[in-house]
Amino acid sequence: MLFNSIEFIIFFPIVVFLYYIIPRKLRCVWLLIASYYFYMSWNAKYAVLILFSTTVTYLSGILIGKGKTIAQKKIVVALSFMSNLAVLGFFKYFDFLIDNINYLFHGFNITVSNPFSFVLPVGISFYTFQALSYTMDVYRGDIEPESNFLRYALFVSFFPQLVAGPIERSGNLLIQVQQVTKEKMFTYEKFVSGLILMAWGMFQKMVIADRLAIFVDSVFADTYRVGTFDGLLGVVAFAFQIYCDFGGYSNIAIGAARVMGFELMENFSAPYLSESISELWRRWHISLSGWFKDYLYIPLGGNRKGKLYKYRNIAITFVVSGLWHGANWTYVIWGGLHAIYQIVGDFTKPYRKAINERLSLNTDAFSYHLGRVLGTFGLHIVSLVFFKASSVKEALKYLLNIFTRWNPWVIFDESLFNYGLDRRETGIIIFALLLLVAADCLRKYKDRTVDAFILEQNYVFRVLVIAFLILYVLVYGEYGITFNSAKFIYFDF
C-alpha cells in the first residue's frame, strides 16, 4: 500500500480512530493486524518472510538472554544473522549471482539457468536490518529480551516505517511499543505535528519528486544523446528527486507514527547543505548510516587500530552499503566512490588546513562555506550517475558526455522542455524547490524542523501554511491512472 494512494487515505484514519477508542490492552494487537494488512495489500504471501525474520530474531533474543557463556550467545547471534541474511541474499542477490557466473563463463559456452522467478519483496532490506539490530542489542546488553511475541512482532512490522524505514532501534521503538498499554499516547501537539509532517512529506513526494521523475527518466532514457548542460541538470534533478522521494516517505512515516503517539528517529537533516561527504552521511539516511556504523564499522575495529585499518573499514562499510541498495555493480561503484571520498577527505585534512592558512583564507566567510557545500554536492552527484544508470557502461558514457559535449545553447533554445516538463511545470518545480531549500536552511541553521517551525507561529499563519501545503499537493501533485512513477524509489531496496 502506497502512502500516496486512495487506499492509504481510507486505511490510515480508520486505523488511528480505532487505535484510540479500543481498550489500551488491545492496541498492540490492533496495530499488528493493521501492519500486516498494510504489507499484505502488496503481496500477501511475502508476509511469511516478515514472520520468519520476526520469529527467528525473537527466539534469538530469548536464547541470548538465557545463555550462560559468551560462546553460547555468539553462536545464537551467528545463527540469527546467517538465517536472516540468507533469506535476504536469496531474494535480493540470487539473480545477480547467476548473471555474474554466466558472464564469467561466457567464453566457455557454459550457461547456468535460474530456476527461480520472483519479485523482490518490498522492504525486505529494511525490516531484516531492524530485526537483526535487536539481536545485536540484546547480545550487547543494551536492551532486555522481549518476552511478549506480539509486542516484538509489532516492533518489526510497524506499518509507518515497515517498507522503507527509518530503520528503528529496539532502544527507541520497542520501548515505546511496550508502553502502548500503559500510557496515554494521544496529545494534541503530537497529533497536529504528525499531520503537518505528513502533508510536508506528500508535498516532497508528489509535487517535487514525482514531477522531477518525468524529467530525470527522460534525460537518462538515452544516455548517448545528453550533453554537458542537460546531463548536469538531469543528475542534479535526480539528486533532488531521490532526496524528496525518500525524505518525503520518511516524513510521512514519522508523521503517521507521531499521530498515534510514537516518535521515530529523524532520517534526513538538510543533507545537501553538508560541507563534507562525512557530514553528508551524518545527515542522509541517518538510520541506515547509523546501522552500518554500529553493527559493521565499529565491530570491524572502527578507527581504533590506526589509519590503515580505519580506511579498510570505511571501504568495506561503504561497499556493503552499495550492495545493500541493490544487486548491481553500479551500486557497488557508488558505494566505492563514497568510500574514496571519505578516505581522501580524511587523509588530506591536515594538508587542506595548511593550504587555507598559507593562503590566509577566511574559513568563517560565507563564500568559503558555500564553496564547501557546492563541492560536496558536486562529488555526490557524480556518484549518483552510477546510482541512477542501469549499467556501468551507461554511467561512464553519461559522465563522459557531461565533460565533453558542450551544449550551452539548450538553456536558451527551449530544448530542455522536450524532456517532459513544459514552462508551467518547470515554474511549479522551481517554486517548490525554493520552499525545500528554505526548509532545509531552517533545519541546519536554526535547528527547526518544518512542523516545529509552523507550530511556533501564530494561529492564522499556521492555518494558512497547512492549507497551502494541502492545496498545493491536491492541485499540483502528480497522480492519476496515467501516472507511472508513483512508487517510492526505496521500495526497491
Rosetta blueprint (number, residue, H / E / L):
1 M L
2 L L
3 F L
4 N L
5 S L
6 I H
7 E H
8 F H
9 I H
10 I H
11 F H
12 F H
13 P H
14 I H
15 V H
16 V H
17 F H
18 L H
19 Y H
20 Y H
21 I H
22 I L
23 P L
24 R H
25 K H
26 L H
27 R H
28 C H
29 V H
30 W H
31 L H
32 L H
33 I H
34 A H
35 S H
36 Y H
37 Y H
38 F H
39 Y H
40 M H
41 S L
42 W L
43 N L
44 A H
45 K H
46 Y H
47 A H
48 V H
49 L H
50 I H
51 L H
52 F H
53 S H
54 T H
55 T H
56 V H
57 T H
58 Y H
59 L H
60 S H
61 G H
62 I H
63 L H
64 I H
65 G H
66 K H
67 G L
68 K L
69 T L
70 I H
71 A H
72 Q H
73 K H
74 K H
75 I H
76 V H
77 V H
78 A H
79 L H
80 S H
81 F H
82 M H
83 S H
84 N H
85 L H
86 A H
87 V H
88 L H
89 G H
90 F H
91 F H
92 K H
93 Y H
94 F H
95 D H
96 F H
97 L H
98 I H
99 D H
100 N H
101 I H
102 N H
103 Y H
104 L H
105 F L
106 H H
107 G H
108 F H
109 N L
110 I L
111 T L
112 V L
113 S L
114 N L
115 P L
116 F L
117 S L
118 F L
119 V L
120 L L
121 P L
122 V L
123 G L
124 I H
125 S H
126 F H
127 Y H
128 T H
129 F H
130 Q H
131 A H
132 L H
133 S H
134 Y H
135 T H
136 M H
137 D H
138 V H
139 Y H
140 R H
141 G L
142 D L
143 I L
144 E L
145 P L
146 E L
147 S L
148 N L
149 F H
150 L H
151 R H
152 Y H
153 A H
154 L H
155 F H
156 V H
157 S H
158 F L
159 F H
160 P H
161 Q H
162 L L
163 V L
164 A L
165 G L
166 P L
167 I L
168 E L
169 R L
170 S H
171 G H
172 N H
173 L H
174 L H
175 I H
176 Q H
177 V H
178 Q H
179 Q H
180 V L
181 T L
182 K L
183 E L
184 K L
185 M L
186 F L
187 T L
188 Y H
189 E H
190 K H
191 F H
192 V H
193 S H
194 G H
195 L H
196 I H
197 L H
198 M H
199 A H
200 W H
201 G H
202 M H
203 F H
204 Q H
205 K H
206 M H
207 V H
208 I H
209 A H
210 D H
211 R H
212 L H
213 A H
214 I H
215 F H
216 V H
217 D H
218 S H
219 V H
220 F H
221 A H
222 D L
223 T H
224 Y H
225 R H
226 V L
227 G L
228 T H
229 F H
230 D H
231 G H
232 L H
233 L H
234 G H
235 V H
236 V H
237 A H
238 F H
239 A H
240 F H
241 Q H
242 I H
243 Y H
244 C H
245 D H
246 F H
247 G H
248 G H
249 Y H
250 S H
251 N H
252 I H
253 A H
254 I H
255 G H
256 A H
257 A H
258 R H
259 V H
260 M L
261 G L
262 F L
263 E L
264 L L
265 M L
266 E L
267 N L
268 F L
269 S L
270 A L
271 P H
272 Y H
273 L H
274 S L
275 E L
276 S L
277 I H
278 S H
279 E H
280 L H
281 W H
282 R H
283 R H
284 W L
285 H L
286 I H
287 S H
288 L H
289 S H
290 G H
291 W H
292 F H
293 K H
294 D H
295 Y H
296 L H
297 Y H
298 I L
299 P L
300 L L
301 G L
302 G L
303 N L
304 R L
305 K L
306 G L
307 K H
308 L H
309 Y H
310 K H
311 Y H
312 R H
313 N H
314 I H
315 A H
316 I H
317 T H
318 F H
319 V H
320 V H
321 S H
322 G H
323 L H
324 W H
325 H H
326 G L
327 A L
328 N L
329 W H
330 T H
331 Y H
332 V H
333 I H
334 W H
335 G H
336 G H
337 L H
338 H H
339 A H
340 I H
341 Y H
342 Q H
343 I H
344 V H
345 G H
346 D H
347 F H
348 T L
349 K H
350 P H
351 Y H
352 R H
353 K H
354 A H
355 I H
356 N H
357 E H
358 R H
359 L L
360 S L
361 L L
362 N L
363 T L
364 D L
365 A L
366 F H
367 S H
368 Y H
369 H H
370 L H
371 G H
372 R H
373 V H
374 L H
375 G H
376 T H
377 F H
378 G H
379 L H
380 H H
381 I H
382 V H
383 S H
384 L H
385 V H
386 F H
387 F H
388 K H
389 A L
390 S L
391 S L
392 V H
393 K H
394 E H
395 A H
396 L H
397 K H
398 Y H
399 L H
400 L H
401 N H
402 I H
403 F H
404 T H
405 R L
406 W L
407 N L
408 P H
409 W H
410 V H
411 I H
412 F L
413 D L
414 E L
415 S H
416 L H
417 F H
418 N H
419 Y H
420 G L
421 L L
422 D L
423 R H
424 R H
425 E H
426 T H
427 G H
428 I H
429 I H
430 I H
431 F H
432 A H
433 L H
434 L H
435 L H
436 L H
437 V H
438 A H
439 A H
440 D H
441 C H
442 L H
443 R H
444 K H
445 Y H
446 K L
447 D L
448 R L
449 T L
450 V H
451 D H
452 A H
453 F H
454 I H
455 L H
456 E H
457 Q L
458 N L
459 Y H
460 V H
461 F H
462 R H
463 V H
464 L H
465 V H
466 I H
467 A H
468 F H
469 L H
470 I H
471 L H
472 Y H
473 V H
474 L H
475 V H
476 Y H
477 G L
478 E L
479 Y L
480 G L
481 I L
482 T L
483 F L
484 N L
485 S L
486 A L
487 K L
488 F L
489 I H
490 Y H
491 F H
492 D H
493 F L
